[in-house]
């Protein structure tokens, strides 16, 4: 699990990378990051590490990238 801790607590970690069992069932949060570049890197690593799993990169409730859909 990747965890980026920044002084000020978890509320500053705006981006998350998570593994899902299906469309809506979260299995595991694998990263929380403050920086978008770091979050994208963690997402890319998670997609390589778990190629058969649904991986989502989110900012709060907004889904930024999904491993089951091509990048725009």
N, C-alpha and C positions, 0 to 999 in steps of 0.2 A: 504494500500500500504506500502510495506517495502522499505526504502531507506537508504542505508548506505553511509553517506557522509564522505569523507576522505579529510584532508587538501590537497590542490592541485587541487581540482575540480573534476568534473564528468569524466574527461578523464582517471582518475585512476581506475574507476569502470569498470573493464574488463568483468565481468560476468553479465548476465541478465536473468531474469525469466519473461516470457511473456505468456499471454493468447491469443489464436487465435480463430477466428470465423470458419476458415477452414484452409486448408493447407498453404495458403499464406496471408490471411487477418488478420493482427494484430488488436486485440481489445484493449488490455491494457498491458502496461509494469507494472508488479507488484513489481519487485525488481531489483536493480542494486547493485552489490557488488564488492569489491576489492578481497576478499578472497574466494577461491573455496569451502572450507568447509562450509562457511556461505551461499554461493550461492546454494550449494546442499541441505542444510537444508531448505532454502526458497523455492526451487523447490519442495521438498517433502511436505512441508506445503501447497503449492498451489495445488498440486495434490489431497491432502486430502480435501482441502476447496472447490475445483471446480472439482469434479470427472467426470463430463460429458463434460468438456471443454478440448481442446487441449492445453497442457502446454509444453513450450519448455525452456530448459536451454541452453543458448548460450554463447560463448566466441567470441565476435565480430561477424563475419559472419558464424562461425562454430557452428552447432547444436550439443551439447554434449549429451542431453537426451531429449526424447519426451514421453509424457504420453500415446500416442497411440501405442507405441512399447515396447516390453519387454526389460528389461535391459540385457546387455550382461554379 
